[in-house]
Amino acid sequence: MTETPHRTDVAIVGAGPVGLFAVFECGMLQLSCQVVDALDAVGGQCAALYPEKPIYDIPGYPRVQAAELVERLFEQAEPFAPRYHLGQRVERLEACRFDEEAGAPDGWRLTTSKGVVIEARAVIVAAGVGAFGPNRPPLTGIEAYEGRGAGRGVHYFIARPEAFRGKRIVLAGGGDSALDWSIILAELAAELYVVHRREKFRGAPESVARLHALAEAGRLELVVPYQLDSLQGRDGSLEAVVVRDLDGRRRTLEADVLLPFFGLSMNLGPIAEWGLELDRHLIPVEPTTCATSRPGLYAIGDIATYPNKLKLILCGFSEAALAAHAVRRRLHPDEELHWEYSTTKGVPGG
């Protein structure tokens, strides 16, 4: 534990796109921020899972790569000098008396897994889906092939598609991520096998049509209905993936890389112990303020829920603005806010 706690107006839990935009919105209201994230870099899922994947529903960007979006949001927040505490998660959240001034609301003390202590007058939880990790296929000895470097062994996420150029790839899964990456990697791989236990895929119809078109053109092979059976190799170097059909017949696919895309295993981690009302592992909020069941705690982005909620990044951006304004009203109840649009007010150094 640090000797002197970091003090700030707002502690933001989560440095994904919505958390980064919350820094900007708070900064425009002259609220200081400290940000905590379990990942070693900002960006959340956009940075960790699909940095080079295009996103099409960000206003003003007909197409933007996830990594570029994160870079722009980070740049947008920089004038407000947030402090980032990365590679650590908030283990404890406790109410504390932040300020002894008359009428000042209670604040919160956050302690991270690295012993960093932050005292904040309000907390905005922008933790996305909470702690996440891949659903690993139950294959004997799979651990020996993990973490072997780009373009080799078993990988659950893709940071740089170019690392897989010229490789023999087995990609397993039938959802949107599996389809999206199959379409991208078909342009790079020497051989690409797409393994799915059903002939019907679960992704968007347009993506399914493109997948079948690539198969008909000989750019990839659909191995259906099959599922993963075992791995072959030596000294951690993958040589082949064995698959089997519903009747138990096996087929060996020579491969340098296995990419199992079976979704994410998600949990709230310590957030579940913070005394918040929960609804199916999500945090219910008041939709006009994003306030949770505990005063001074707010939730935005995918982790927040309310009637007719849409899990879109652009909705998370709106929630960041609503939460920031609610925080300012809470911290300065007697001050009238003379709000100016960014087009007239500008930003520091702008």
C-alpha positions as CSV (number, residue, x, y, z in Angstrom):
1,M,0.0,0.0,0.0
2,T,1.3,3.4,-0.9
3,E,2.1,5.9,2.0
4,T,0.1,8.7,0.4
5,P,-3.2,7.9,-1.4
6,H,-3.7,9.4,-4.9
7,R,-6.6,11.9,-4.6
8,T,-8.9,12.8,-7.4
9,D,-12.4,13.9,-8.3
10,V,-13.2,10.7,-10.2
11,A,-11.8,7.2,-10.3
12,I,-12.6,5.4,-13.5
13,V,-12.5,1.6,-13.4
14,G,-11.7,0.5,-17.0
15,A,-9.6,2.1,-19.7
16,G,-11.5,0.8,-22.7
17,P,-13.0,3.2,-25.3
18,V,-15.9,4.2,-23.0
19,G,-13.6,4.7,-20.0
20,L,-11.3,6.9,-22.1
21,F,-14.2,9.0,-23.3
22,A,-15.3,9.4,-19.7
23,V,-12.0,11.0,-19.0
24,F,-12.6,13.6,-21.7
25,E,-16.2,14.3,-20.5
26,C,-15.1,14.7,-16.9
27,G,-12.2,16.9,-18.0
28,M,-14.5,19.2,-19.9
29,L,-16.3,19.7,-16.6
30,Q,-13.0,20.4,-14.8
31,L,-13.1,17.1,-12.9
32,S,-9.7,15.3,-12.4
33,C,-9.5,11.6,-13.1
34,Q,-7.4,8.5,-12.3
35,V,-7.9,5.4,-14.3
36,V,-7.4,1.7,-13.3
37,D,-7.4,-1.2,-15.7
38,A,-6.3,-4.8,-15.4
39,L,-4.7,-4.8,-18.8
40,D,-1.2,-3.5,-19.4
41,A,-2.4,-1.0,-22.0
42,V,-5.4,1.2,-22.6
43,G,-8.1,0.1,-25.0
44,G,-9.9,-2.8,-23.4
45,Q,-11.2,-5.4,-25.7
46,C,-10.5,-3.2,-28.8
47,A,-6.8,-3.3,-28.0
48,A,-6.6,-6.8,-26.5
49,L,-8.8,-8.8,-28.8
50,Y,-9.1,-7.2,-32.2
51,P,-6.8,-4.1,-32.7
52,E,-6.8,-4.4,-36.5
53,K,-10.5,-5.3,-36.8
54,P,-12.5,-2.6,-38.6
55,I,-15.5,-0.9,-36.8
56,Y,-18.2,0.6,-38.9
57,D,-20.7,2.2,-36.4
58,I,-18.7,5.1,-35.0
59,P,-20.2,8.4,-36.0
60,G,-17.9,10.3,-38.4
61,Y,-15.9,7.2,-39.2
62,P,-17.3,5.1,-42.1
63,R,-14.6,2.6,-41.2
64,V,-12.0,2.7,-38.4
65,Q,-9.6,0.1,-37.0
66,A,-10.1,-0.6,-33.3
67,A,-6.5,0.3,-32.5
68,E,-6.9,3.7,-34.3
69,L,-10.1,4.4,-32.4
70,V,-8.3,3.8,-29.1
71,E,-5.4,6.0,-30.2
72,R,-7.8,8.9,-31.0
73,L,-9.7,8.5,-27.7
74,F,-6.4,8.4,-25.8
75,E,-5.3,11.6,-27.6
76,Q,-8.6,13.3,-26.9
77,A,-8.3,12.6,-23.1
78,E,-4.6,13.7,-22.9
79,P,-5.2,17.5,-22.4
80,F,-6.8,16.7,-19.0
81,A,-3.7,14.9,-17.7
82,P,-5.4,11.7,-16.3
83,R,-3.2,9.3,-14.4
84,Y,-3.3,5.6,-15.5
85,H,-2.8,2.7,-13.2
86,L,-2.5,-0.2,-15.7
87,G,-1.8,-3.9,-15.2
88,Q,-3.8,-4.0,-11.9
89,R,-7.4,-4.3,-10.9
90,V,-9.4,-2.8,-8.1
91,E,-9.5,-5.4,-5.3
92,R,-11.3,-3.3,-2.6
93,L,-13.7,-0.5,-2.6
94,E,-14.6,1.2,0.7
95,A,-16.5,4.3,1.6
96,C,-14.4,7.0,3.1
97,R,-14.6,10.6,4.2
98,F,-12.9,12.4,1.3
99,D,-13.3,16.0,2.5
100,E,-14.2,17.4,5.8
101,E,-15.7,20.5,4.4
102,A,-19.3,21.1,5.4
103,G,-21.7,19.5,3.0
104,A,-19.1,17.6,1.1
105,P,-20.3,14.1,0.1
106,D,-18.5,11.0,1.2
107,G,-16.0,9.5,-1.2
108,W,-14.5,6.2,-2.0
109,R,-11.1,4.5,-1.3
110,L,-10.0,2.1,-4.0
111,T,-7.1,-0.4,-3.4
112,T,-5.6,-2.1,-6.4
113,S,-3.9,-5.5,-6.7
114,K,-0.5,-3.7,-6.7
115,G,-1.3,-1.9,-3.5
116,V,-2.0,1.5,-5.1
117,V,-4.6,3.5,-3.1
118,I,-6.9,6.0,-4.8
119,E,-9.3,8.3,-2.9
120,A,-12.0,9.6,-5.2
121,R,-15.1,11.7,-4.6
122,A,-16.9,9.6,-7.2
123,V,-16.3,6.3,-9.1
124,I,-17.4,5.5,-12.6
125,V,-17.2,1.8,-13.5
126,A,-16.5,1.3,-17.2
127,A,-15.3,-2.2,-16.9
128,G,-16.9,-3.6,-20.1
129,V,-17.7,-7.2,-19.5
130,G,-15.5,-7.4,-16.4
131,A,-12.6,-9.7,-16.3
132,F,-12.4,-11.8,-19.4
133,G,-10.5,-14.7,-20.9
134,P,-10.9,-17.2,-23.7
135,N,-13.0,-20.3,-23.5
136,R,-10.2,-22.9,-24.0
137,P,-11.0,-26.1,-25.8
138,P,-10.5,-29.2,-23.6
139,L,-7.6,-30.7,-25.5
140,T,-4.9,-32.7,-23.6
141,G,-1.6,-30.9,-23.5
142,I,-2.8,-27.7,-25.1
143,E,-0.8,-25.6,-22.7
144,A,2.4,-26.7,-24.3
145,Y,1.4,-24.9,-27.5
146,E,0.3,-21.6,-25.9
147,G,2.4,-18.5,-25.8
148,R,4.8,-19.7,-28.6
149,G,5.0,-16.4,-30.4
150,A,3.1,-14.9,-33.2
151,G,2.2,-17.2,-36.1
152,R,3.0,-20.4,-34.1
153,G,1.1,-22.7,-31.8
154,V,-2.3,-21.9,-30.2
155,H,-3.7,-18.4,-30.0
156,Y,-7.0,-17.1,-28.7
157,F,-6.6,-13.5,-29.8
158,I,-5.1,-11.9,-32.9
159,A,-3.1,-8.6,-32.5
160,R,-1.3,-8.6,-35.9
161,P,-2.9,-10.5,-38.7
162,E,0.2,-10.0,-40.8
163,A,2.1,-12.4,-38.4
164,F,0.0,-15.3,-39.8
165,R,0.9,-14.7,-43.5
166,G,2.0,-17.8,-45.2
167,K,1.0,-20.1,-42.3
168,R,-1.1,-23.2,-42.3
169,I,-4.0,-22.3,-40.0
170,V,-6.8,-24.2,-38.4
171,L,-9.5,-21.9,-37.1
172,A,-12.3,-23.4,-35.0
173,G,-15.6,-21.7,-34.2
174,G,-18.9,-20.6,-35.8
175,G,-19.7,-17.2,-34.4
176,D,-19.0,-13.7,-35.6
177,S,-15.4,-13.5,-34.4
178,A,-14.6,-16.8,-36.2
179,L,-16.2,-15.7,-39.4
180,D,-14.6,-12.2,-39.3
181,W,-11.1,-13.6,-38.8
182,S,-11.7,-16.4,-41.4
183,I,-12.4,-13.7,-44.0
184,I,-9.4,-11.7,-43.0
185,L,-7.0,-14.6,-42.8
186,A,-8.1,-16.1,-46.0
187,E,-6.1,-13.4,-47.7
188,L,-2.9,-14.2,-45.8
189,A,-2.8,-17.9,-45.0
190,A,-1.0,-20.5,-47.1
191,E,-3.8,-22.9,-46.0
192,L,-6.9,-22.1,-43.9
193,Y,-9.2,-24.8,-42.5
194,V,-12.4,-23.5,-40.7
195,V,-13.7,-26.2,-38.3
196,H,-17.2,-26.1,-37.0
197,R,-19.3,-28.8,-35.4
198,R,-22.4,-27.8,-37.5
199,E,-22.8,-27.0,-41.1
200,K,-24.8,-23.9,-40.2
201,F,-22.8,-20.9,-38.8
202,R,-24.1,-18.5,-36.2
203,G,-22.7,-15.2,-37.6
204,A,-24.1,-12.4,-39.6
205,P,-25.7,-13.6,-42.9
206,E,-23.4,-11.4,-45.0
207,S,-20.3,-12.9,-43.3
208,V,-21.7,-16.4,-43.8
209,A,-22.2,-15.7,-47.5
210,R,-18.6,-14.3,-47.8
211,L,-17.2,-17.4,-46.0
212,H,-18.9,-19.8,-48.4
213,A,-17.8,-17.7,-51.4
214,L,-14.2,-17.9,-50.2
215,A,-14.6,-21.7,-49.8
216,E,-16.0,-22.0,-53.3
217,A,-13.0,-19.9,-54.6
218,G,-10.6,-22.3,-52.9
219,R,-9.3,-19.6,-50.5
220,L,-10.2,-21.7,-47.5
221,E,-11.7,-25.2,-46.7
222,L,-14.8,-25.6,-44.5
223,V,-14.3,-28.7,-42.3
224,V,-17.9,-29.4,-41.2
225,P,-19.4,-30.9,-39.2
226,Y,-16.2,-31.6,-37.2
227,Q,-14.9,-30.7,-33.8
228,L,-11.4,-30.5,-32.3
229,D,-10.1,-33.8,-31.1
230,S,-6.3,-33.5,-30.3
231,L,-3.0,-31.8,-31.2
232,Q,0.2,-33.2,-32.6
233,G,3.6,-31.8,-32.4
234,R,6.9,-31.9,-30.5
235,D,8.7,-29.5,-28.1
236,G,5.8,-27.1,-28.1
237,S,5.9,-26.8,-31.9
238,L,2.5,-27.5,-33.4
239,E,2.5,-29.9,-36.5
240,A,-1.1,-30.9,-36.9
241,V,-4.7,-30.6,-35.5
242,V,-6.8,-33.8,-35.4
243,V,-10.5,-33.3,-35.8
244,R,-13.4,-35.8,-35.6
245,D,-16.9,-35.8,-37.0
246,L,-20.2,-36.8,-35.2
247,D,-19.6,-40.5,-36.0
248,G,-16.1,-40.5,-34.5
249,R,-14.2,-40.5,-37.8
250,R,-10.9,-38.6,-37.5
251,R,-9.0,-36.4,-39.9
252,T,-5.6,-34.9,-39.5
253,L,-5.0,-31.3,-40.6
254,E,-1.3,-30.2,-41.0
255,A,-1.0,-26.9,-39.2
256,D,1.3,-24.3,-37.8
257,V,-1.4,-22.5,-35.9
258,L,-4.6,-23.3,-34.1
259,L,-7.1,-20.4,-33.5
260,P,-10.0,-21.5,-31.2
261,F,-12.7,-18.8,-31.2
262,F,-15.2,-20.2,-28.7
263,G,-16.1,-16.9,-27.1
264,L,-15.0,-15.3,-23.8
265,S,-15.3,-16.5,-20.2
266,M,-16.5,-13.4,-18.3
267,N,-16.9,-12.5,-14.7
268,L,-17.2,-9.4,-12.6
269,G,-14.3,-10.3,-10.4
270,P,-14.0,-8.1,-7.2
271,I,-16.8,-5.8,-8.6
272,A,-19.3,-8.4,-7.5
273,E,-18.2,-7.8,-3.9
274,W,-18.8,-4.1,-3.9
275,G,-22.4,-4.3,-2.6
276,L,-24.0,-3.1,-5.8
277,E,-27.3,-4.4,-7.0
278,L,-26.7,-6.8,-9.9
279,D,-28.8,-8.2,-12.7
280,R,-27.3,-11.3,-14.5
281,H,-23.8,-10.1,-13.8
282,L,-24.6,-6.6,-15.0
283,I,-25.0,-3.4,-13.0
284,P,-28.5,-1.8,-13.2
285,V,-28.3,2.0,-13.5
286,E,-30.7,5.0,-13.7
287,P,-30.5,5.7,-17.4
288,T,-30.4,9.5,-17.3
289,T,-27.5,9.6,-14.8
290,C,-26.0,6.1,-14.9
291,A,-26.2,6.1,-11.1
292,T,-26.0,2.7,-9.4
293,S,-27.7,1.5,-6.2
294,R,-24.8,3.1,-4.2
295,P,-24.6,6.9,-4.1
296,G,-21.5,8.2,-5.8
297,L,-21.0,5.1,-7.9
298,Y,-21.9,5.1,-11.6
299,A,-21.6,2.5,-14.3
300,I,-21.4,3.0,-18.0
301,G,-20.7,0.9,-21.1
302,D,-21.4,-2.9,-21.5
303,I,-21.4,-3.5,-17.7
304,A,-24.3,-1.1,-17.2
305,T,-27.9,-2.2,-17.9
306,Y,-31.3,-0.5,-18.0
307,P,-34.5,-1.1,-20.1
308,N,-33.9,-1.2,-23.8
309,K,-30.1,-0.9,-23.4
310,L,-28.1,-1.2,-26.6
311,K,-24.6,-2.6,-26.2
312,L,-22.9,-0.2,-28.7
313,I,-19.8,1.9,-28.2
314,L,-21.7,5.0,-29.2
315,C,-24.2,4.4,-26.5
316,G,-21.4,4.0,-24.0
317,F,-20.1,7.4,-25.1
318,S,-23.4,9.0,-24.4
319,E,-23.5,7.3,-21.0
320,A,-20.0,8.7,-20.2
321,A,-21.4,12.2,-20.8
322,L,-24.5,11.6,-18.7
323,A,-22.4,10.1,-15.8
324,A,-19.9,13.0,-15.9
325,H,-22.6,15.6,-15.6
326,A,-24.3,13.7,-12.8
327,V,-21.0,13.5,-10.9
328,R,-20.4,17.2,-11.3
329,R,-23.9,17.9,-9.9
330,R,-23.2,15.6,-7.0
331,L,-19.8,17.2,-6.2
332,H,-20.9,20.8,-6.7
333,P,-24.6,20.9,-5.8
334,D,-24.6,24.6,-5.1
335,E,-22.7,25.7,-8.2
336,E,-24.7,26.5,-11.3
337,L,-23.0,25.0,-14.4
338,H,-22.7,27.4,-17.3
339,W,-22.3,24.8,-19.9
340,E,-20.7,25.7,-23.2
341,Y,-20.4,23.4,-26.2
342,S,-16.9,22.2,-27.1
343,T,-17.2,24.2,-30.4
344,T,-17.1,27.4,-28.4
345,K,-15.3,26.4,-25.2
346,G,-12.5,24.3,-26.8
347,V,-10.2,22.1,-24.8
348,P,-7.0,22.9,-22.9
349,G,-4.2,23.7,-25.3
350,G,-6.6,23.5,-28.2
